[in-house]
């Protein structure tokens, strides 16, 4: 009989957030699969748990995943952990879960910390509908292209960001998404936890003269629902074509016309490509 894969959420900063059920699951598992064994062994030592550790992370998942699966199929139980937060959320653990699902191995989640939901809860922005975007690309053109795609998203958006990329990301967000509300959630549950509620333009200016420190979760307000556009899609396409004739790039022309008219950027872009 196959064993079980347990997805054990770990603290994102404060070890007191680790639940008794999570401790028990680690203690009862046959082995622990960890993103970084050096980080996870500290957690195990903190709670007096002695278990074999194997590495499972972004760079070895193609080989480590099938090896873990075989152990599960042989009847062992595995607790999967990341350095912080919930496994399989914006994490290579999703591949291991898919392998288990395809091979009839039971997967159970041991709930706990999730930085995205923690930040959303304190953001002061609408929480009824939201979308999780994780980390944007470090490549500027790819990052900006994704933000262009999200410009009309009306749900609250959640992003992870590293300190060395924060200023570039905020600058691109302010330019492409406009000056909408944002909550900058830094070092959640840790000693220097901080939440700054401001706008994207003010956030970009906030770090112009200082170096960001710590890990960030950015909670960004969705686009406002616009009234019915005053011009038709065909008229919008004609406006795009006039701007293109003036030497403006397609994406920039579409953005300008969409902002001026309230037309959907995606619909306008697709229609302009067809003409």
MOGIHU-V309903 format. One record per residue. N is the residue number from 1. PHI is phi in radians with two decimals (999 if undefined). Layout:
# MOGIHU-V309903
((N & PHI) (N & PHI))
This chain:
# MOGIHU-V309903
((1 & 999) (2 & -1.19) (3 & -1.44) (4 & -2.22) (5 & -1.69) (6 & -1.83) (7 & -1.66) (8 & -1.80) (9 & -1.23) (10 & -1.96) (11 & -1.03) (12 & -1.64) (13 & -3.13) (14 & -1.69) (15 & -1.12) (16 & -1.17) (17 & -1.42) (18 & -1.30) (19 & -1.42) (20 & -0.99) (21 & -1.14) (22 & -1.13) (23 & -1.06) (24 & -1.12) (25 & -1.11) (26 & -1.09) (27 & -1.16) (28 & -1.64) (29 & -1.21) (30 & -1.27) (31 & -2.72) (32 & -2.07) (33 & -1.73) (34 & -2.21) (35 & -1.08) (36 & -2.40) (37 & -1.08) (38 & -1.18) (39 & -1.31) (40 & -1.20) (41 & -1.14) (42 & -1.15) (43 & -1.13) (44 & -1.08) (45 & -1.11) (46 & -1.03) (47 & -1.90) (48 & 1.13) (49 & -1.84) (50 & -2.02) (51 & -2.49) (52 & -1.09) (53 & -1.99) (54 & -2.18) (55 & -1.50) (56 & -2.54) (57 & -2.64) (58 & -0.95) (59 & -1.58) (60 & -2.23) (61 & -1.09) (62 & -1.12) (63 & -1.68) (64 & -1.25) (65 & -1.02) (66 & -1.07) (67 & -1.16) (68 & -1.14) (69 & -1.01) (70 & -1.08) (71 & -1.15) (72 & -1.14) (73 & -1.14) (74 & -1.44) (75 & 1.97) (76 & -1.36) (77 & -1.91) (78 & -2.23) (79 & -1.82) (80 & -1.67) (81 & -2.31) (82 & -1.91) (83 & -1.10) (84 & -2.83) (85 & 1.68) (86 & -1.64) (87 & -1.06) (88 & 1.37) (89 & -1.77) (90 & 0.93) (91 & -2.74) (92 & -1.10) (93 & -0.98) (94 & -1.08) (95 & -1.17) (96 & -1.16) (97 & -1.08) (98 & -1.13) (99 & -1.02) (100 & -1.12) (101 & -1.09) (102 & -1.23) (103 & -1.97) (104 & 1.29) (105 & -1.57) (106 & -1.19) (107 & -2.11) (108 & -2.20) (109 & -1.73) (110 & -1.76) (111 & -1.19) (112 & -3.12) (113 & -1.20) (114 & -2.56) (115 & -1.04) (116 & -1.10) (117 & -1.23) (118 & -1.05) (119 & -1.18) (120 & -1.01) (121 & -1.11) (122 & -1.72) (123 & -1.22) (124 & 1.43) (125 & -1.76) (126 & -0.99) (127 & -1.97) (128 & -1.15) (129 & -2.41) (130 & -2.60) (131 & -2.27) (132 & -1.76) (133 & -1.85) (134 & 1.12) (135 & -1.51) (136 & -1.31) (137 & -1.09) (138 & -1.28) (139 & -1.32) (140 & -1.04) (141 & -1.17) (142 & -1.19) (143 & -1.11) (144 & -1.16) (145 & -1.11) (146 & -1.17) (147 & -1.12) (148 & -1.06) (149 & -1.12) (150 & -1.58) (151 & -1.07) (152 & -1.72) (153 & -1.14) (154 & -1.60) (155 & -1.41) (156 & -1.07) (157 & -1.98) (158 & -2.10) (159 & -2.23) (160 & -1.64) (161 & -2.65) (162 & -1.48) (163 & -1.04) (164 & -1.27) (165 & -1.85) (166 & -1.07) (167 & -1.09) (168 & -1.13) (169 & -1.14) (170 & -1.10) (171 & -1.09) (172 & -1.16) (173 & -1.08) (174 & -1.09) (175 & -1.26) (176 & -1.58) (177 & -1.53) (178 & 1.60) (179 & -1.50) (180 & -1.78) (181 & -1.18) (182 & -2.58) (183 & -1.99) (184 & -1.69) (185 & -1.84) (186 & -2.05) (187 & 0.92) (188 & -1.00) (189 & 1.20) (190 & -1.69) (191 & -1.02) (192 & -1.81) (193 & -1.01) (194 & -2.67) (195 & -2.19) (196 & -1.92) (197 & -1.79) (198 & -2.68) (199 & -2.06) (200 & -1.10) (201 & -1.13) (202 & -1.19) (203 & -1.15) (204 & -1.09) (205 & -1.26) (206 & -1.03) (207 & -1.83) (208 & -1.08) (209 & -1.91) (210 & -2.45) (211 & -1.55) (212 & -1.07) (213 & -2.27) (214 & 1.59) (215 & -1.55) (216 & -2.04) (217 & -2.08) (218 & -1.82) (219 & -1.94) (220 & -1.98) (221 & -1.10) (222 & -1.30) (223 & -1.20) (224 & -1.23) (225 & -1.21) (226 & -1.59) (227 & -1.22) (228 & -0.98) (229 & -1.06) (230 & -1.39) (231 & -2.08) (232 & -1.41) (233 & -1.08) (234 & -1.10) (235 & -1.15) (236 & -1.12) (237 & -1.09) (238 & -1.09) (239 & -1.15) (240 & -1.09) (241 & -1.09) (242 & -1.12) (243 & -1.17) (244 & -1.09) (245 & -1.15) (246 & -1.50) (247 & 1.69) (248 & -1.45) (249 & -1.06) (250 & -0.97) (251 & -1.08) (252 & -1.17) (253 & -1.13) (254 & -1.11) (255 & -1.08) (256 & -1.09) (257 & -1.18) (258 & -1.08) (259 & -1.13) (260 & -1.32) (261 & -1.94) (262 & 1.52) (263 & -1.19) (264 & -1.19) (265 & -1.04) (266 & -1.10) (267 & -1.13) (268 & -1.15) (269 & -1.10) (270 & -1.13) (271 & -1.16) (272 & -1.15) (273 & -1.17) (274 & -1.39) (275 & -1.63))
